Amino acid sequence: MHTDVIIIGAGAAGMMCAMQAGQRRRSVVLLDHASKIGKKILISGGGRCNFTNVNTKPESFVSQNAHFCKSALSRFTPSDFIALVKKHRIAFHEKKLGQLFCDGSAQNIIDMLVSECEDAGCRFTLDCKVENIKKEDSFVVTTSKGTFTSESLVIATGGLSIPQIGATGFGYDVARQFGLKIVETRPALDGFNFADEDIREMTELTGLSIDTVVSANGASFRENILFTHTGLSGPASLQASLYWNPGKSLSINLLPTIDAEEWLLETRRSGSKVELKNILAEQLPKRFAEKFCKLYQPSVPISQLSDQKLTELAQLIHDWKVKPARTVGYKKAEVTRGGVDTNELSSKTMEAKKMPGLYFIGEVVDVTGQLGGYNFQWAWASGYAAGQYV
Ligand SMILES: Cc1cc2nc3c(=O)[nH]c(=O)nc-3n(C[C@H](O)[C@H](O)[C@H](O)COP(=O)(O)OP(=O)(O)OC[C@H]3O[C@@H](n4cnc5c(N)ncnc54)[C@H](O)[C@@H]3O)c2cc1C
């Protein structure tokens, strides 16, 4: 079969690219090895798909080249996607921090994209295993469903996260095959695991959630952390895992809304004879206050603690250093950090500079968004950008 465009990967970016190209009257076929379209969209946002973030800005993304995403993001904005969602009468709401979710199921977003693709004349070939790609006069893609040829080939196969629903490193292999560099890939937006000895120490905290500011590698996030049986989860931990580098510590501000030094010193000066763990439990969960005392200061009446000791404890409260062993890994990660090196691609078209006609879009590219709808916005924007040129 010959078409103008072959898109490998019928996920978020692939379908956006297909519908744009189809609307330009390009003939498009989407190939996907999955038997169902949009599995990752379906599980996104807890099943309601956090499909964009109204506060999207380039600073919300991590890449070796921080400027690369700007062009595509400026040409397809959250408002453009919202207009599409409204056109399909999909009810949605803002949950927090600019994050837009479907009121109903993420399936609404999949149905919307499929119907736009079909209206634009695009064809889907599912259960399709790609066996080989060659560039002759055109691209030749050999698959379990026959041979496809095209002028343009778009790789939209996403990242490595959640292999159990079909994520593969296929896109990176194609990039390497055509001589493109890959920025080291890592699971991200997955939270942290403690080292074994810390897991034993912290196990009593499992289930506790604390409103904090978590900082890693210069980025800070004010949201909850959640202690799990192996480490840290919760939105602030997930966000920090995008920025954290192995071997480094996180800094956790356990009481971001008060000055802990002033509070502890004043409590002592008021003549309080209450034990430290009970004082701390006024502002922190009781189990955490007890653990904090066990780790750093046996709980005695606060009146017995010196100014210097209270100042040290306040510093620990505002800058609690935690050294994770690793992030949780691809089985839980929402995204893959790293990917096809943006230096290899045109920021206007997503086309490979070394291989005209070959495009990379979506998560396979070294552009990774923070938690909160940013990764879909990148998928839409990069898919839209390529869709104008393929
Ligand atoms: C649990 C979870 C929740 C998430 N929630 C959100 C959220 O609410 N908001 C947000 O912005 N982001 C969220 N994300 C991230 C978001 O889903 C991805 O960043 C986004 O789907 C990437 O789009 P993509 O088109 O690049 O890749 P995908 O949507 O992953 O699509 C890739 C497609 O390629 C196909 N494919 C893979 N390998 C091959 C192969 N070898 N041959 C043929 N086809 C192949 C796959 O089957 C898939 O259909 C979430 C991720 C996860 C894992």
The ligand as a Gaussian input file, in Angstrom:
#p B3LYP/6-31G(d) Opt

LIG

0 1
 C       -0.526000       6.012000      33.978000
 C       -0.280000       7.224000      33.136000
 C       -1.068000       8.342000      33.295000
 C       -0.811000       9.489000      32.533000
 N       -1.621000      10.566000      32.695000
 C       -1.377000      11.693000      31.982000
 C       -2.241000      12.808000      32.082000
 O       -3.281000      12.738000      32.755000
 N       -1.899000      13.942000      31.409000
 C       -0.778000      14.000000      30.602000
 O       -0.515000      15.045000      30.010000
 N        0.013000      12.927000      30.436000
 C       -0.271000      11.784000      31.086000
 N        0.519000      10.689000      30.897000
 C        1.582000      10.765000      29.884000
 C        0.961000      10.633000      28.476000
 O        0.081000       9.526000      28.455000
 C        2.036000      10.437000      27.411000
 O        3.038000      11.406000      27.558000
 C        1.413000      10.539000      26.018000
 O        0.464000       9.509000      25.830000
 C        2.494000      10.455000      24.959000
 O        1.887000      10.456000      23.695000
 P        2.575000       9.696000      22.482000
 O        1.603000       9.764000      21.374000
 O        3.950000      10.193000      22.287000
 O        2.714000       8.190000      22.972000
 P        1.562000       7.151000      23.350000
 O        0.292000       7.851000      23.666000
 O        2.164000       6.272000      24.373000
 O        1.325000       6.335000      22.009000
 C        2.319000       5.510000      21.471000
 C        1.635000       4.498000      20.553000
 O        2.654000       3.784000      19.874000
 C        2.344000       2.408000      19.892000
 N        3.588000       1.648000      19.793000
 C        4.575000       1.555000      20.713000
 N        5.557000       0.751000      20.256000
 C        5.164000       0.331000      19.016000
 C        5.740000      -0.524000      18.040000
 N        6.921000      -1.110000      18.265000
 N        5.069000      -0.732000      16.895000
 C        3.860000      -0.161000      16.660000
 N        3.263000       0.662000      17.569000
 C        3.910000       0.907000      18.731000
 C        1.597000       2.191000      21.195000
 O        0.781000       1.041000      21.151000
 C        0.808000       3.488000      21.310000
 O       -0.464000       3.372000      20.706000
 C        0.257000       9.520000      31.606000
 C        1.027000       8.378000      31.432000
 C        0.759000       7.233000      32.170000
 C        1.610000       6.019000      31.932000

